């Protein structure tokens, strides 16, 4: 793997930025933040008018299109500077999900051959299960999430392949960022666990504990995305994208217990996916280490989304 160094972030002020999957938990804060200075176009199916209205309210331009329908992508402006692809289809139907996730990003890149850079947000779910060993970018790939999302891992792997092909053939620089667990004031997996704790629902974990991940706070990914754009190359730079400090489901649920007094109930299941700890060495070199401590991030998340669940000492 080629050595890399941290590069200056791309200045997005005044640039034309296309964001796909803009109404999702991860991408919505990106639209809100970047629309303040960039000209943001937000591509989604927008089945509900209130979703499009929300995007307009953030200062972005909604584009009603579908990555599963190549013809609908023709309405995307040709002079887009940068693309952030957060869109994902998880219907569970192979033909639909491979079409939208893999062919869809290819159709979009073919539509924008003059883009300056593309960041494709993939997932740590592309890695084969390997116990507690942190996965490097050159670790074995596999059908990791099949127990919960049968098409997810394979369609993510397929999409990465299409991005690499299009970047090389079109000469469009790309970065493939393999996300771990994004979270923040817009929610995320730790918040779902809090909701389960409030309702007494068991939290399913793999018996090979602890179940390690790399929580990535929205403040960190908002700061790092311009650096991911700067790192793009026609060979498609591939990098893990998670918090520099790993933690586990058991540990963050234990911290939620400390904050709220709610007790997590764990239920072991060998069929569920287990640890997906990412090796962040290359990320730290390429775009710099993350800054938000996961405890601070979780506390802020709960204060924003469920302040009534906190013990008085933590309400701020």
N, C-alpha and C positions, 0 to 999 in steps of 0.2 A: 504494500500500500504506500502510495507516494506521500512523502512528508508534506505538511501544510503549515501555513502561518496565518495568524489573524490579519485580516484585511480591513481597510476602512469601510464602514457601512455605506450603502447606497443612500443618497439623499433623495427621498421620495417627494419632497415639496414641489408642487406644480406638475408632477408626472401623472401620466394616465395609467391607472392601475386596475386590472381586472381581478376580481376575487370570486371564485366559484364556491358554492356551498355557504353563502353568506349568512344564512339564518341559523346555522348550527351553533352549538355551544362554544366551539373553538373559534370559529371565524367571525361571529358577530362582534366581539370586542375589537377585532382587527379592522372591520369596517368602521366602527365608531371612532377608533383612534386615528386611522389614516385619512379618513374623509375630511378631517379638520385641515389638512394641508395639501393632500393630493386630490386629483380628479378620479374618484373611485366609481367603477362600474361593477355591479353586483349581479352575478348570473345564477339564476335558480329557476325551478319550474313555477314558483309562486302560485300555487294552487289557491292560496287564500290572499285576498286583496289586502288584508291587514298586515301581512308579512311584507308586501311591497311597500305599503305605506310606512311601515317601521323603517325600512331601508331608506326611503326618501327623507324621512324625518332625521336620519343621521347625516344627511348631506350627500348621499350616494345616489347613483342612477341605476334603478333596477332594470335588468334585461331578462325577459321571460324566455328562457330557452332550456334545453335538456341535453346533457352530454350523451344521452342515449339516442339522440336524434340529430344526426349530422347536419341536416338541412336547417334546423333551427339556429345553428351556430353562425349562419351567414350574416345575421344581424349584429354580430359583435363588431365594434369599430375596428378597422384595419390598422389604425395607428396606436394601438395599445403599446405602452412601454414595458410594463412588467406584469407577469401573471402569477397569482398565488392560487394553487388548486387545492382546496379543502374538500371538494365534493366527494361523496361516497354513497354508493348504492348498496344496501344490505337487504334486498328483498328475499334472499334465499333461493332465488331462481337463477341457475347458472347462466343461461343465455342473456338474461337481463343484466345481471351484475357484471359479467365480463364485458358486455357491450358498453355499459355506462362507465365503468371504472377504468378499463384498459383501452378499448378503442376510442372512448370519449375524449380522453386527454390527448390521444394521437390526432383525432379530428380537430381539436382545438388548436394544437400546435401547428398543424398544417394550415389552419385558417390564419395564423399569426406568424408568418415566417420572418417578419422584421422585428419581432419582440426582442428587447435587449436581454431579458433573462426570464426564466420560469423557475418557480419553486413548487415542486410537487410534494405534498405532504403524504407520506406513506406511513407505515406503522411498524413498531417492534413486533407486531403479530406476524411478520414475514419470517421470523427466525424459528428454526426447529427448537423444541423444548430441550434444554440442556441443564436442568437443575439450577443450582445457584451461581453457576459460572456466568460472569457478565458477557453478553454477546457483543463481539466486535463486528464491524461492517463487513468483514470477510467470513463471518461464521456461517455455518450451514443454514439454509433456508428450509422451511417446512410448513405443513398445514396445521399451524399452531392452534387456531381458534375454532376448529371445526366443531367442537362440542357445543358451542353456543351460536356461532355464526358460520354455517357450513361453507359459504362461498367467500368469506372475507379474506383469509390469508392468501389464498391462491389468486384471487382477483387483484389483490394488492401487489403480489409478486409480478403478475402479468402487466399491471400498469407501470411498474418500474421499468420493465423491459421495453415497453412502448416508448416511454420517456427517453430512455437511453438511445433507442433507434432514431427517434425524431430529432433529438438534439444533434446527433452526429450527422444525419442526412441533411437537415435544414441549416446546420450551423448556428442553431439557437442555444446559447448557454443555459444549462439547467442544473438545479440542485435537487436531489432526492433526500428529503429529511424524514427519517424514521422516528415518528413520535412515540413517546412512552405514554404517560398519563397526564394530559393537560387538565388544568383546573383553575378556579379563581372565583371572582364574584358572580360569574355566570353559571357556576355549578361545576360538575365533573364527578368522577367516580367516588371520591371521598364524601361528597354531598349525598350521593345515593346511599352510601353506607350509613350516613347519619339518619337519613329517612328510614332505613331499615331498622336501625337501632331504636328509633322512636316508636316503631310499630311492632317491635319484637320479632321481626323476620330474621331467620338465620342467614348469615353471610357465608356463602359457599367459598371454601378455600381448598387448595390442593394439599394433600397430607404431607408433602415434602416441604415442611415449613423452615424458615419464614418465606412468605410469598413476596419476593422483592421486585420493586419497580422504581422508576425515576420520576417522581412528581414534578411537573413543569408548570409553574405559575404563569398566568397571563401576562404579568409585568415583564417576565423574562422573555416569553416568546415574542411579545411586541417589540422589545428591544433588540432581539436577535434576528428577526426576519430580514431587516435591511442588510445584515451581515451574511445571511444565507444567500441573498440575491448577489452580493458581492463575490461570494465564493463559487458562483455558477460557472460551469465550463461546458464546452461542447462534448466532453467525455462524460458529462453528467456526474458531478461531484455527489457522492453518497455519504451521508453522515448521520449518526445517531443523534436524536434531538430529545433530550430529557434533562431533568435536574441533575446537576453535577454530584449531588449527594443522594445515594440510593436510600430508600426506606421500604417498609413492607406494609401490606394490608393490616397485619396484626399490630404493627407499631402505630400506624396513623389512626386505627380504630381505638387503640389504647389511649392515644392522645385525645380523641373525641370523647372518650369516657372521662378523662381528667377534666375536660372543659365543661361537660354537661352532666355528668353523673350517670348517663345512660350506659348500660352494660352490653357490649357486643356479644352475640351468640354465634359462634363459628360452627359450621357443619362441613366436615371433610368429605371430599368427593374426588377420587383418583381420576375421574373422567374430565374434570374441569381443567382449564389451562392453568399452568403453574407459573413460577417465577419467570419474569421477563426483564431481568436486570440488564441495563445497557452499559457497555464500556464507553465512557464519555471522554476518553483521552483525545481522540481525534477531534471531537467537538470542541473541547477546551482549547486546543491549538488553533482550530480553524475560525471559530467565532467567539471564543472566550468562555470562561465558566459562568454558570448562572449565579444570581445574587440573592434570590429570595429563599430564605430558610423555610423548609416545608411546614414547620410548626407555626411560624408567623403567617404563612400563606393560608393555612387551614383556619387559624383563628380569625383572620380577616374575612375569609369565606363565610364562616358561621355568623360572625357579627353582621354581615351584609344580608344573608339569606334566611337565617333562623336565629335572630338575637334572643328570642324568648327561650331557646333551648339552653342557653349558657347559664352557668352558675353566676351569681351576682359579681363575684370577684373578677370575672373575665368580660363583663359587658362593656367596659371601656367608657 
